[in-house]
């Protein structure tokens, strides 16, 4: 299905992948990298670094790498997990315990977020296509 959209809209796959780090309501703008500092992550989610550290303690699925100085470096997988936590806690209003239970019992959360992201992406591309067709008709 992804390849179909990629070919049909003339998009490259890397651009599609770069948009995967978005929550349902909040757009997370992070460049494609192997590791992200805690400052980059906090800025992308528009939260304090202390909240990221707190979520790291509360949710065992967040496992950033640490260098010798103890600086945290988050992988794309960590970002995806933080995105799910953010969605549940900040957007859906779950308690931390509720979010923890939801993450362990419901694997469909990630799939739902991914599906919504893809649909938003397709919608944005259709709007661009519609606008470009409208411009051509005016010429």
C-alpha positions in Angstrom: 0.0 0.0 0.0 2.8 2.4 0.8 4.5 1.8 -2.5 1.3 2.5 -4.3 0.9 5.9 -2.7 4.6 6.6 -3.2 4.4 5.9 -6.9 1.0 7.5 -7.5 1.9 10.8 -5.8 5.4 10.8 -7.0 6.8 10.9 -3.5 10.0 9.4 -2.4 9.9 6.9 0.4 12.4 8.8 2.5 10.1 11.8 2.7 7.3 9.5 3.8 9.4 8.0 6.5 10.5 11.4 7.7 6.9 12.2 8.5 6.3 9.1 10.6 7.3 10.8 13.8 4.0 12.6 14.3 1.4 12.0 16.9 -2.3 12.1 16.1 -2.7 15.8 16.9 0.8 17.1 17.3 3.3 17.3 14.6 6.8 16.2 15.7 9.5 17.6 13.5 12.7 15.6 13.8 15.3 15.1 11.2 16.3 11.5 10.1 19.0 10.5 12.5 20.1 7.5 14.5 20.1 9.2 17.8 18.5 12.3 19.3 19.5 14.3 22.4 17.1 14.8 25.2 16.9 18.5 24.3 15.9 17.7 20.7 13.3 15.3 21.9 11.8 17.7 24.4 11.7 20.5 21.9 10.0 18.2 19.3 7.3 17.3 21.8 7.2 20.8 23.3 7.7 19.5 26.8 10.5 20.0 29.4 13.4 17.6 29.5 12.4 16.7 33.1 9.2 15.2 31.7 11.1 13.1 29.2 13.3 11.8 32.1 10.2 11.2 34.2 8.6 9.2 31.5 11.8 7.2 31.1 11.5 6.2 34.7 7.8 5.4 34.5 7.7 3.5 31.3 10.2 0.6 30.8 9.8 0.8 27.0 11.8 4.0 26.9 15.4 2.9 26.9 17.7 5.7 25.7 21.4 5.0 25.2 23.7 6.8 27.6 27.3 7.9 27.0 30.0 8.0 29.6 28.9 11.4 30.9 25.3 10.0 31.3 23.8 12.0 28.4 20.7 10.3 27.0 20.4 9.6 23.3 17.1 8.4 22.0 16.7 6.1 19.0 13.8 6.3 16.5 12.2 3.4 18.4 12.3 5.5 21.6 10.7 8.4 19.8 7.9 6.1 18.6 7.3 4.9 22.1 7.4 8.5 23.5 4.9 9.4 20.8 2.5 6.7 22.0 3.0 7.8 25.6 2.4 11.5 24.6 -0.7 10.5 22.7 -2.2 8.6 25.6 -1.2 11.0 28.4 -1.4 14.4 26.8 -4.0 14.0 24.1 -6.3 11.3 25.4 -5.9 12.2 29.1 -4.8 8.8 30.4 -3.2 8.6 33.8 0.3 7.2 33.8 -1.0 3.9 35.2 -3.7 3.8 32.6 -1.2 4.5 29.8 1.1 1.8 31.1 -1.7 -0.7 31.1 -2.8 0.4 27.6 0.7 0.1 26.2 1.1 -3.4 27.6 -2.3 -4.8 26.8 -3.1 -3.0 23.5 -0.6 -3.3 20.7 -3.1 -1.7 18.4 -2.3 1.8 19.7 0.8 1.9 17.6 -1.0 0.6 14.5 -3.8 3.2 15.0 -1.3 6.1 15.3 0.5 4.9 12.2 -2.7 4.6 10.3 -3.8 8.1 11.3 -0.4 9.5 10.3 -0.6 7.8 6.9 -4.1 9.1 6.3 -3.1 12.7 7.3 -0.1 12.4 5.0 -2.3 11.2 2.1 -4.8 14.0 2.9 -2.1 16.6 2.8 -0.8 15.3 -0.5 -4.3 15.3 -2.0 -4.8 18.9 -0.9 -1.5 19.8 -2.6 -2.6 17.9 -5.7 -5.9 19.7 -5.8 -4.3 23.1 -5.4 -1.8 22.4 -8.2 -4.6 21.3 -10.4 -6.5 24.4 -9.6 -3.5 26.5 -10.5 -3.2 24.7 -13.9 -6.9 25.4 -14.7 -6.4 29.1 -14.1 -3.4 29.3 -16.5 
